[in-house]
Amino acid sequence: MPQLSVGDQAPNWTLLNDKDEEVSLSDFAGKTVVFYAYPRAMTPGCTTQACDFRDSLDALNAAGVTVIGISPDKPASLAKFRDKDALAFTLVSDPDKEVLAEYGFFGEKKNYGKVVQGVIRSTVVIGPDGKIEHALYNVKAKGHVGRLRDLLGV
């Protein structure tokens, strides 16, 4: 799947969250949403990134920004991740990788020098109108949230 670009309409989705409840992107209509993809809960890079979002959450929320993380992990794994690292934002489960692919978050990537299929650590910012305001693909776990905050002026 191709990556999304600034100005594209964000595809709607409905997935199970870390509480095993259905959540849809449309639930956040009229809000700015940071929608970020990470490969696997409780791995070092994904934990670093999630904790950076956690530590910036008050500032992001104060600026009217909602954070949602997506991975192929099952809701039970997401719940453990949420509880272990005190994550206070929504995590959604996409085990079939359909939404990940639709957003360009899943595909070919290099892993230790080999080309593999997998989750591409990425973030899109979806504006209140449902359009992509920023699209950041193949980002590094460390420092990404700071860069994103700079982009958002938070």
C-alpha positions as CSV (number, residue, x, y, z in Angstrom):
1,M,0.0,0.0,0.0
2,P,1.2,3.5,-0.7
3,Q,1.9,5.9,2.1
4,L,-0.5,8.7,2.9
5,S,0.4,12.3,2.1
6,V,-0.5,15.7,3.5
7,G,-4.1,16.6,2.5
8,D,-5.2,13.0,2.0
9,Q,-8.4,11.9,3.8
10,A,-7.6,9.6,6.7
11,P,-9.2,6.2,6.1
12,N,-11.7,5.4,8.8
13,W,-11.3,2.3,10.9
14,T,-12.8,0.3,13.7
15,L,-10.6,-1.8,15.9
16,L,-10.4,-3.3,19.4
17,N,-8.5,-1.3,21.9
18,D,-6.4,-2.3,25.0
19,K,-9.7,-2.7,27.0
20,D,-11.1,-5.1,24.3
21,E,-13.7,-2.4,23.2
22,E,-14.4,-1.3,19.7
23,V,-12.9,2.1,18.9
24,S,-13.3,4.0,15.6
25,L,-11.4,6.9,14.1
26,S,-14.7,8.6,13.7
27,D,-15.1,8.6,17.5
28,F,-12.4,11.4,17.4
29,A,-14.0,13.5,14.7
30,G,-13.3,17.2,15.2
31,K,-10.1,16.5,17.1
32,T,-6.5,16.5,16.1
33,V,-5.2,12.9,16.3
34,V,-1.6,11.6,16.4
35,F,-2.0,8.1,15.1
36,Y,1.3,6.2,15.4
37,A,2.3,2.7,14.5
38,Y,4.8,0.6,16.3
39,P,5.9,-3.0,15.6
40,R,5.4,-4.8,19.0
41,A,4.4,-4.0,22.5
42,M,6.9,-4.2,25.3
43,T,10.0,-4.3,23.0
44,P,12.8,-1.8,23.8
45,G,12.2,0.7,20.9
46,C,8.4,0.5,21.2
47,T,8.6,1.0,24.9
48,T,10.9,4.1,24.5
49,Q,8.5,5.6,22.0
50,A,5.3,4.9,24.0
51,C,6.9,6.3,27.2
52,D,7.9,9.4,25.3
53,F,4.3,9.8,24.3
54,R,3.2,9.1,27.9
55,D,5.6,11.8,29.2
56,S,4.4,14.3,26.6
57,L,0.7,13.4,27.0
58,D,-0.3,16.3,29.3
59,A,1.2,18.9,26.9
60,L,-0.3,17.2,23.8
61,N,-3.7,16.9,25.4
62,A,-3.6,20.6,26.6
63,A,-3.0,21.5,22.9
64,G,-6.1,19.5,21.9
65,V,-4.2,16.5,20.6
66,T,-5.3,12.9,21.1
67,V,-2.7,10.1,20.8
68,I,-3.6,6.6,19.5
69,G,-1.1,3.8,19.0
70,I,-1.6,0.9,16.6
71,S,0.2,-2.4,16.4
72,P,-0.6,-6.0,15.4
73,D,-0.6,-7.0,19.1
74,K,-3.8,-8.6,20.5
75,P,-5.8,-6.5,23.0
76,A,-4.6,-8.6,26.0
77,S,-0.9,-7.8,25.1
78,L,-1.8,-4.1,24.7
79,A,-3.4,-4.2,28.1
80,K,-0.2,-5.6,29.6
81,F,1.8,-2.9,27.8
82,R,-0.6,-0.2,29.0
83,D,-0.4,-1.4,32.6
84,K,3.3,-2.1,32.7
85,D,4.3,1.4,31.4
86,A,1.3,3.4,32.8
87,L,0.2,4.4,29.3
88,A,-2.8,6.7,29.5
89,F,-3.7,6.9,25.8
90,T,-5.6,4.5,23.5
91,L,-3.8,1.5,22.0
92,V,-5.6,-0.4,19.2
93,S,-5.1,-3.9,17.9
94,D,-4.7,-4.7,14.1
95,P,-3.7,-8.4,14.0
96,D,-4.7,-8.7,10.4
97,K,-2.6,-5.6,9.5
98,E,-5.3,-4.2,7.3
99,V,-5.4,-0.7,8.8
100,L,-1.6,-0.7,9.1
101,A,-1.4,-1.5,5.4
102,E,-4.1,1.1,4.5
103,Y,-2.1,3.8,6.2
104,G,1.2,2.7,4.7
105,F,2.4,1.5,8.1
106,F,3.0,-2.0,6.9
107,G,5.2,-3.2,4.1
108,E,8.8,-3.7,3.0
109,K,11.5,-2.5,5.4
110,K,15.1,-3.2,6.2
111,N,15.7,-5.1,9.4
112,Y,19.3,-5.7,10.3
113,G,20.3,-5.3,6.6
114,K,17.6,-7.7,5.3
115,V,14.4,-6.7,3.5
116,V,11.4,-8.0,5.3
117,Q,7.7,-7.4,5.5
118,G,6.7,-5.7,8.8
119,V,5.3,-2.7,10.7
120,I,7.1,0.5,9.6
121,R,7.4,2.8,12.7
122,S,5.4,5.8,11.5
123,T,3.1,8.6,12.6
124,V,0.4,10.6,10.9
125,V,-1.3,13.6,12.3
126,I,-5.0,13.7,11.4
127,G,-6.6,17.2,11.6
128,P,-10.1,17.9,13.0
129,D,-11.4,17.8,9.4
130,G,-10.1,14.2,9.0
131,K,-7.3,15.1,6.6
132,I,-3.6,14.2,7.0
133,E,-1.7,17.2,8.3
134,H,1.7,15.5,8.8
135,A,2.9,12.1,7.5
136,L,6.1,10.7,9.0
137,Y,7.3,7.3,7.9
138,N,10.2,5.1,9.0
139,V,10.9,7.2,12.1
140,K,13.3,6.4,14.9
141,A,11.8,5.5,18.3
142,K,14.1,7.8,20.2
143,G,13.5,11.5,19.7
144,H,10.5,11.1,17.5
145,V,8.0,12.5,19.9
146,G,10.2,15.6,20.5
147,R,10.3,16.2,16.7
148,L,6.5,15.7,16.5
149,R,6.0,18.2,19.3
150,D,8.1,20.7,17.4
151,L,6.0,20.2,14.2
152,L,2.8,20.7,16.3
153,G,4.1,23.6,18.2
154,V,3.5,21.9,21.5
